[in-house]
Amino acid sequence: MSSATLTVKTQSHDYPIFICASEDAPDLASQIVPFIKGKQVLIVSNDVVAPLYLAPLHQSLETAGFTVVDCVLPDGEAYKNQDSINAIYDKLLEYHFARDCTLIALGGGVIGDMTGFAAASFMRGVNFIQVPTTLLAQVDSSVGGKTGINHPRGKNMIGAFWQPQCVLADMATFKSLPDREFAAGMAEVIKYALIMDADFLTWLETHADAINAKDGKILGEMVYRCCDFKAQVVAADERESGKRALLNFGHTFGHVIEAHQGYGAWLHGEAVAAGMMQAALMSAKLGLIGADDVSRIERVLKAFHLPTVPPVIAVDQALDLMGHDKKVQQGKIRLVLLRAIGDAFVTADFDLAVLEEVLSANH
């Protein structure tokens, strides 16, 4: 597979995901040019990705006739905050950007989330395009229109649903992706298998060596399958009133780790991996899945170099952080649990003592 296109259907508009599995240096401009509205373009990136891909994209867009301005932010989850959003606004206002401008997110999930939120809120909404350069962003955060920033008391607590005009996922960007970041992205890939498709988990187990070796053809197929899962869920439940909440498997536990350790100490995917183990353990303690399922999940996570044991966090602190989670409704913590591998559900109907037991399991 050299390239493929998927369509995401949403209430506001449908948009394509371009998946390019070439081994060559990425051509990030040609496919996104038709989706740029107006003549003013702001490229938002970070100080790790910008030296790799910003200059050729900037030059190509200028050659195509656009007025291009760059906004390079510090890298990391610790900077996913209001200060960074203000830096984007400052550029837009300094260069007199109008309502028909387009913002381009060039980077991982943090850049995509912030650029999308800036686009959703600047002049009450302008267009933006996602060019995700990490595995995690390609298979998860760039698709579906969730945008936002963190607050010291909770992850992604401030944000908006705002859909991009298109998403361009190029496997060639993985060549420059650190192994730790690549592994973190695999957590979201494994998540799709655990909540939606047991056969996909078997496929991941079978192709683990090729995936870890970053085989472009296999990665292209993997990213396509994940984006297809995400597109189906978003089309059915754009604003997370029902089925889309399943995508938070491992995230309620994982967000506790991120908030407690300090954003960026654990990568998002690392925290989700440990969180999925906690959710699997809880599912087993409730008699939903067997110990062999838990062991299999642990083996798969380890095969892709992901952590399976969370840091030690006092149970009362963990419960307090869970109380700030967006999935809390009517004062009740809602968890995504497994009935079986490939079959997840959301529930607030569980014995709190079992949750406390899981949270204290590695103390």
Salt bridges, closest charged atoms under 4 A:
ASP14 OD2 - LYS9 NZ 3.74
GLU23 OE1 - LYS175 NZ 3.23
GLU62 OE2 - HIS58 NE2 3.07
ASP70 OD1 - HIS58 ND1 2.83
GLU77 OE2 - LYS80 NZ 3.93
GLU77 OE2 - LYS155 NZ 2.54
ASP113 OD2 - LYS80 NZ 2.70
ASP140 OD1 - LYS191 NZ 3.35
ASP140 OD1 - LYS230 NZ 3.39
ASP179 OD1 - LYS214 NZ 3.35
GLU188 OE1 - LYS191 NZ 2.78
GLU188 OE2 - HIS251 NE2 3.02
GLU188 OE2 - HIS268 NE2 3.19
GLU205 OE1 - ARG296 NH2 2.79
GLU221 OE2 - ARG225 NH1 3.99
GLU240 OE1 - LYS146 NZ 2.36
GLU258 OE1 - LYS155 NZ 3.38
GLU258 OE2 - HIS268 ND1 2.97
GLU270 OE2 - ARG180 NE 2.62
GLU298 OE2 - LYS302 NZ 3.33
ASP325 OD1 - HIS255 ND1 3.51
ASP325 OD2 - LYS327 NZ 2.76
ASP343 OD1 - ARG339 NH1 3.16
GLU357 OE2 - LYS285 NZ 2.87
